Amino acid sequence: MGDWQVERRKRTKHLIELGGLVVKAGIVELTNDDRPMIYGALLWMAEKLKSEQREQARSLWVEKGKRAFEAKRKGETLTVSWDQHIRI
């Protein structure tokens, strides 16, 4: 197997894992698989990460992700209300 094939398989695996996060977060179901809406939300996220709010957004999202992974590992469901965090 050539180097390009190995790299292509790594890239494919990475993209599948990222898609799995979109499904795991419930985005596909909540948007009824509305691809423009999903893409728009991802663009909004990218804009936040390019803005002065980068560190605030990053901290919030990393913490939420860690708590969700931990809850999943324990077999729990994570529920977070909008008033539990600062708005970004």
VOMIMI-833897 format. One record per residue (C-alpha): y, z, x; residue in one letter. Coordinates in steps of 0.001 Angstrom, whole numbers, always signed. Last residue first. Example, Ala and Ser with C-alpha at 12.3 -4.5 7.8 and 13.67 -1.06 7.14 Angstrom:
<nodes>
      yy      zz      xx rest
   -1060   +7140  +13670    S
   -4500   +7800  +12300    A
</nodes>
This chain:
<nodes>
      yy      zz      xx rest
  +34149  +23501  -21159    I
  +33898  +26283  -23664    R
  +32921  +29720  -22469    I
  +29494  +30977  -23322    H
  +27691  +33017  -25951    Q
  +29976  +31738  -28735    D
  +28143  +28415  -28934    W
  +24849  +30094  -29714    S
  +21928  +29948  -27346    V
  +18340  +30044  -28502    T
  +15539  +29885  -25978    L
  +12047  +29768  -27407    T
   +9392  +31803  -25644    E
   +6113  +30762  -24047    G
   +6902  +32679  -20853    K
   +7234  +29460  -18836    R
   +9351  +27974  -21625    K
  +11675  +30989  -21514    A
  +11975  +30640  -17725    E
  +12725  +26906  -17968    F
  +15330  +27595  -20683    A
  +16966  +30397  -18689    R
  +17169  +28191  -15596    K
  +18635  +25335  -17607    G
  +21254  +27543  -19260    K
  +22271  +28976  -15879    E
  +22493  +25525  -14281    V
  +24537  +24215  -17215    W
  +27065  +27044  -17137    L
  +27481  +27000  -13371    S
  +27835  +23205  -13313    R
  +30397  +23212  -16103    A
  +32548  +25879  -14427    Q
  +32159  +24230  -11026    E
  +33118  +20779  -12300    R
  +36014  +21835  -14541    Q
  +38519  +20116  -12227    E
  +36847  +16872  -13226    S
  +34062  +14694  -11811    K
  +31292  +16920  -13205    L
  +32994  +16916  -16603    K
  +33122  +13111  -16539    E
  +29392  +12965  -15725    A
  +28636  +15219  -18715    M
  +30735  +13003  -20972    W
  +28821   +9981  -19635    L
  +25542  +11747  -20468    L
  +26801  +12402  -23995    A
  +27798   +8760  -24363    G
  +24367   +7638  -23148    Y
  +22665   +9851  -25725    I
  +24963   +8598  -28490    M
  +24462   +4958  -27467    P
  +20694   +5560  -27377    R
  +20394   +7021  -30875    D
  +16816   +8353  -30661    D
  +17294  +10251  -33929    N
  +20039  +12162  -32118    T
  +18410  +15580  -32532    L
  +14919  +14185  -31890    E
  +15810  +12385  -28673    V
  +17997  +15256  -27472    I
  +15386  +17976  -27987    G
  +15929  +19407  -24510    A
  +12308  +18579  -23659    K
  +12874  +14917  -24600    V
  +15886  +14535  -22302    V
  +14041  +16512  -19624    L
  +11078  +14158  -19936    G
  +13376  +11224  -19264    G
  +14321  +12859  -15961    L
  +10620  +13304  -15108    E
   +9924   +9647  -15939    I
  +12810   +8578  -13701    L
  +11474  +10661  -10795    H
   +7948   +9280  -11207    K
   +9314   +5723  -11216    T
  +11362   +6412   -8076    R
   +8357   +7862   -6264    K
   +6232   +4884   -7362    R
   +8888   +2463   -6107    R
   +9097   +4283   -2785    E
   +5326   +4048   -2308    V
   +5380    +375   -3271    Q
   +8239    -356    -864    W
   +6338   +1326   +1942    D
   +3381   -1000   +1431    G
      +0      +0      +0    M
</nodes>
